[in-house]
Amino acid sequence: MRLTRVFVDAPLAPGARVVLPESAGAHLVRVLRLREGEACVLFNGDGRDYDARLLAANKRGVEAEVLDARATDNESPLRIVLLQGIARGEKMDLILQKATELGVAAFVPVFADRTEVRLDGERLDKRMSHWRSVVVAACEQSGRARIPQLSPARGLAEAATALATDALKLTLDPQGEHRFDTLATAQTDIVVAIGPEGGWSENDRLALRENGFAGLRLGPRVLRTETAGLAAIAALQARFGDL
């Protein structure tokens, strides 16, 4: 039987007693109907899964005891960074969720010329917190024991300049110079740049070219922002990674 995995943002070790986050505890006890003495799995992003059992579930909270630790290596041999033009609402959630399941190592959300979502200050802080919760939940479901990095949202040019210079940098382009069937690389660091709903502007494309991005063809059709990155990541994993 598959055990439920719960993220705990705290140090974990065999023998430790841990009060679970309110949302995680409520899910285990109210939704899954786990009772005292029943098993679950905890993780905190350090690359291990921690077998645990519930000690108490009452008005004061849900407490678990860590029984054992085991290394969990479900990470891709590729370190794929998704530089994603910020999309609206559920589209962005879908991108983060499914890309995490596909093994992306890091996300760089960016504001592009045609970004339709305008966020700043407290609104941006809340959205970043929500996006992180989406990524964590996807790790819980998919069995990943390391949490992909989520960089602060910023402008495209600033984000592109800050990327590693030795990574293979690609952006989807129906007229791009590269194709998946001819793309040959021994590089494990790959950045995939995907535009927002309105696509990249000419200024955006110039900023990408100036920072070493090359066009990659994925068929002749123009894909939606919530499709493009996932299709590219899946193709990269199939050709060079772990699919």
C-alpha positions in Angstrom: 0.0 0.0 0.0 1.3 3.4 -0.9 1.8 5.7 2.1 0.9 9.3 2.1 3.9 11.7 2.0 3.8 15.0 3.9 6.2 17.9 3.6 7.5 19.3 6.9 9.6 22.4 6.8 11.8 21.4 9.8 14.8 19.2 10.5 14.0 15.5 10.7 15.8 12.5 12.2 14.9 9.1 13.6 13.5 9.4 17.1 12.3 13.0 16.6 8.8 14.0 17.5 7.3 16.5 15.0 4.1 18.6 15.2 2.8 18.5 11.6 1.7 21.7 9.8 -2.0 22.3 10.3 -2.9 21.7 6.6 -0.9 18.5 6.5 -2.2 17.2 9.8 -5.8 18.0 8.7 -5.3 16.1 5.4 -4.0 13.0 7.2 -6.6 12.9 9.9 -9.7 14.4 8.4 -9.4 13.5 4.8 -7.5 10.2 4.9 -8.9 9.2 8.3 -5.5 8.1 9.8 -5.5 7.4 13.5 -2.9 7.2 16.2 -0.4 4.5 15.6 -0.9 4.5 11.8 2.0 5.1 9.3 2.9 8.0 7.1 6.0 9.3 5.3 7.6 12.7 6.0 10.1 14.7 4.0 11.7 18.1 4.2 13.6 18.4 0.9 16.9 17.0 2.0 16.8 14.0 -0.3 15.4 11.5 2.2 12.0 10.1 3.1 11.3 9.6 6.8 9.0 6.7 7.9 6.8 7.9 10.7 3.7 7.0 12.7 1.1 9.2 14.2 1.4 9.7 18.0 -1.5 12.1 18.6 -4.3 13.7 16.7 -6.4 16.1 18.8 -7.4 19.8 19.1 -3.8 20.7 19.9 -2.6 19.3 16.6 -1.2 16.2 14.9 2.1 14.8 16.2 4.2 12.2 14.5 7.3 10.2 15.5 10.1 9.7 13.0 11.1 6.0 12.9 13.6 5.7 10.1 15.3 7.6 7.3 16.1 6.4 3.8 17.7 8.1 0.8 15.2 8.8 -2.0 16.8 9.5 -5.4 14.1 10.3 -7.8 15.9 13.2 -9.4 16.6 13.5 -13.1 20.2 13.4 -14.4 19.3 16.6 -16.2 19.2 19.8 -14.3 16.4 21.5 -16.2 15.6 25.1 -15.3 12.2 26.4 -16.6 12.3 30.1 -17.2 8.6 30.8 -17.5 6.7 33.9 -18.5 4.2 34.4 -15.7 0.8 33.1 -16.8 -2.7 33.7 -15.3 -4.2 31.8 -12.4 -4.6 28.1 -12.9 -2.4 28.1 -16.0 0.7 29.0 -13.9 -0.3 26.4 -11.2 -0.6 23.7 -13.9 2.8 24.6 -15.3 4.5 24.4 -11.9 2.7 21.2 -10.9 3.4 19.2 -14.0 6.9 20.5 -14.6 7.7 19.4 -11.0 6.3 15.9 -11.8 8.5 15.8 -14.9 11.6 16.5 -12.9 12.4 20.2 -13.3 15.2 21.3 -10.9 14.3 25.0 -10.7 11.8 27.6 -11.8 12.5 31.2 -12.8 9.2 33.1 -13.2 9.6 36.3 -15.3 7.7 39.4 -16.3 7.9 39.8 -20.0 6.6 42.6 -22.3 3.3 40.7 -22.9 2.8 39.3 -19.5 -0.9 39.8 -18.7 -0.5 39.4 -14.9 0.7 42.5 -13.0 2.0 41.7 -9.5 4.0 43.6 -7.0 4.4 44.1 -3.3 2.1 42.0 -1.1 0.2 40.5 -4.0 3.5 39.2 -5.5 4.5 37.8 -2.1 1.2 36.0 -1.7 1.5 34.6 -5.2 5.0 33.4 -4.7 4.0 31.6 -1.5 1.1 30.0 -3.4 3.4 28.9 -6.2 5.7 27.3 -3.7 2.9 25.4 -2.1 1.9 24.1 -5.6 5.5 22.8 -6.1 5.6 21.2 -2.7 2.3 19.4 -3.2 3.6 18.1 -6.5 6.7 16.7 -4.8 4.4 15.0 -2.2 2.4 13.3 -4.9 5.3 12.4 -7.3 7.7 11.0 -4.7 10.4 13.7 -5.1 12.4 14.2 -1.9 14.0 17.5 -3.1 12.0 20.6 -3.7 12.7 22.5 -6.9 14.1 26.0 -6.4 11.6 28.8 -7.0 13.4 32.0 -7.8 11.9 35.4 -7.0 9.8 36.8 -9.9 11.6 39.5 -11.9 12.0 41.0 -15.3 13.1 38.8 -18.2 16.3 40.6 -19.0 17.5 40.6 -15.4 16.6 36.9 -14.9 18.3 35.9 -18.2 21.5 37.7 -17.3 21.7 35.9 -13.9 21.5 32.4 -15.4 24.6 30.1 -15.5 26.7 31.0 -18.6 27.6 27.3 -19.3 24.1 26.0 -19.5 22.4 25.0 -22.8 19.8 27.7 -23.2 16.8 27.0 -25.4 13.5 28.7 -26.3 10.8 27.2 -28.5 10.7 28.6 -32.0 9.0 27.0 -35.0 11.8 28.4 -37.1 14.6 27.7 -34.6 18.0 26.4 -35.6 17.8 23.3 -33.4 15.5 20.3 -33.6 15.1 17.5 -31.0 16.1 14.8 -33.4 19.4 16.5 -34.3 20.1 18.1 -30.9 23.1 16.4 -29.4 24.4 17.4 -26.0 26.5 16.1 -23.2 25.4 19.0 -21.0 23.3 18.3 -18.0 22.4 21.9 -17.3 19.6 23.1 -19.6 17.4 26.2 -19.4 14.1 26.2 -21.3 12.5 29.7 -21.8 8.8 29.8 -22.4 6.9 33.0 -23.0 3.6 34.2 -21.4 0.2 33.9 -23.0 1.0 36.6 -25.6 4.4 35.1 -26.5 7.8 36.8 -26.5 8.0 40.3 -27.9 10.9 41.3 -30.2 12.5 43.0 -27.2 12.2 39.8 -25.2 13.7 37.7 -28.0 16.6 40.1 -28.3 17.2 39.8 -24.5 17.2 36.0 -24.8 19.6 36.0 -27.8 22.0 38.4 -26.0 22.1 35.9 -23.2 22.9 32.9 -25.3 19.4 31.4 -26.0 19.0 29.5 -29.2 15.7 28.6 -30.9 14.4 25.0 -30.7 11.8 23.6 -33.1 9.1 21.4 -31.6 7.0 20.9 -34.7 5.4 23.6 -36.9 2.6 24.5 -34.5 2.5 27.3 -32.0 1.9 25.9 -28.5 0.1 27.6 -25.6 2.3 28.6 -22.7 0.9 25.9 -20.5 1.7 23.3 -23.2 5.0 24.4 -24.5 7.2 24.0 -21.5 5.8 20.7 -20.5 6.2 19.3 -24.0 9.8 20.5 -24.2 10.7 19.1 -20.8 9.1 15.7 -21.6 11.0 15.6 -24.9 14.3 16.5 -23.2 13.8 13.9 -20.6 12.9 11.2 -23.2 16.1 12.0 -25.3 18.7 12.8 -22.6 17.1 12.2 -19.2 15.3 9.6 -17.3 12.0 8.9 -19.2 
